[in-house]
Amino acid sequence: MAWDVACLGANIGERDSKALAAPHVAFGAADWRVFVRRVKRGEYDLN
């Protein structure tokens, strides 16, 4: 993966995160599918 999705999980609550400001640049489609699958499994707490 271009980015380790786990690092995004640590910063998910930060609005100023550069990875979140331009996610379409930071992640490819396959990376997003992996991230969404992990969120649905409950591996990341987005609250």
C-alpha positions in Angstrom: 0.0 0.0 0.0 1.1 3.5 -0.6 0.3 4.4 3.0 -0.1 2.2 6.0 -3.7 2.5 6.9 -2.9 2.0 10.5 -1.3 5.4 10.6 -4.5 7.0 9.4 -6.4 5.3 12.2 -4.2 7.0 14.8 -5.0 10.5 13.3 -8.6 9.9 12.3 -9.9 12.5 14.7 -7.6 15.3 13.6 -9.3 17.6 11.1 -6.0 19.1 10.1 -4.4 15.8 9.1 -2.9 16.2 5.6 -3.9 12.6 4.8 -7.6 13.5 5.5 -7.4 16.8 3.8 -6.7 15.2 0.4 -7.6 11.5 0.8 -8.0 11.0 -2.9 -4.4 11.9 -3.4 -3.0 9.9 -0.4 -4.9 6.7 -1.1 -5.7 4.6 -4.2 -9.0 2.8 -4.7 -7.6 -0.5 -3.3 -6.2 1.3 -0.2 -9.7 2.8 0.5 -11.4 -0.6 0.1 -9.0 -2.1 2.7 -9.6 0.8 5.0 -13.4 0.6 4.7 -13.3 -3.1 5.3 -11.3 -2.6 8.5 -13.6 0.1 9.7 -16.7 -2.1 9.1 -14.9 -4.9 11.1 -14.5 -2.4 14.0 -10.7 -2.3 13.8 -10.8 1.6 13.9 -12.9 3.7 16.2 -14.0 6.7 14.2 -15.9 8.4 17.0 
